[in-house]
Amino acid sequence: MNQLHDIKHVLIERLKQQHMLWSYENDSIQDIPNDVLVELVMLYLDIEEINMLFQLLGYKAVKRAWIENVVAQGERYYNLNYFFAWYYFHAKQPRRYVKAMATRQFNKRLPA
């Protein structure tokens, strides 16, 4: 448990160094939701920190948050998402996978 807290602390500190948590008050920064942490780490930090994210949250939680928060942003991060799909999530056809997940997230957000 303490090691997990240490990992989260390191990730938060590295995000602070990149000025990615400017909108959070210092008191509430430790309460950052996991899905927001995944999004910020995957978009703004390096592979070392992304690997730490998997240690902290596990494969399924990171993948879910990646799809819901990063892939859902569409074309803006297409190349980065292609890399994540291939490198971390071992998609056999990463381009198709990213496109399908982005479409799925878009359709989820449409009013019924």
N, C-alpha and C positions, 0 to 999 in steps of 0.2 A: 504494500500500500504506500509506504513512504517513497519507494523508488518511483512509483507512478506519479506521486505528487511532485517529485523532483523533476521528472520529465516534463510535466505540464509547466512547471515554473521556468524551466530552461526555454521551452517553446515560447512562452509569453514574453520572457526577457528578450529573446531574439526578434520577436515581432515588434516589441517596443523600440529596439535599436533601429529597426527599419521604419519607424514612425507609423505603424499600421494600427495602433490602438489609441490614437489620439482622441477618439470620441468617448473613450471609457474613462470614468473617474478611477483614481488609483485604488479606492476601496472596493470597487466592483470588478476590477480587472480579473481577479482570480475566479470569478463566477461566470466567465465567458462561456456561452453554450458550446458544447462539443462540435456541433455542426458548423458554427462560425469559426472555431479554431481550425477545423479541417480546411475550410475554404481559404482562410488567410495563410495558413502554412503552405498549402499546395500552390497557391498563386504567387506568394512572395518570398518563400524561403527555398532552401536547396534540398537536394536529395538526402543529405544527412538528417535534416530536421523532419523530412517526410517519413523517413524510416523510423524515427523516434515516435512519430504519430501512430504508426502501426503498433509499436510496442505499447503505447498508452491506451489506445482504444480498440485495437483488434481489427482484423481484415474486414469483417462484415460492416462494422460501424463506419470505418473510413470509406469503404466503397459506397455505402448508402449516402453519406454526407457529400461525397464527391459528385455522385450522380445528381442529387437534389440541389446542390449549391453551386457547383462549378460547371458541370456539363450543361445544366439548365440555362446557363448564360449564353449558350449558342455559339455562333461563329466567332465571337470575340476571342475565345481561348481554344479554338479548334485544334491547332497544332499541339498545344500543351496537353489537351485532353487526349489527343491521339497517342502521344507519348505515354501518358499515364495508363491508358487502356492496354497498350502493348507491354510496357515495362512492369507495372504493378499488378494489373488485373488479368494479364495473359490472354487477352482477347485474340481469337484466331484471325479475325478480320477487324482490326481496331478501328478503321475508318467507318465501316458500316456500323459497328457497335456504338461508337460515339454518336453518329447521326441518329440511330434508332433510339438511344437513351435521351438525346436532346428532344427528339420529336415526342417521345413519351412524356417527358416533363412538361413540354409546352402544352400538350393535350390535357394533362392533369390540371393545369392552371386556367384552362378555358371554362367559362361558366357553363353549367349544364343546361 
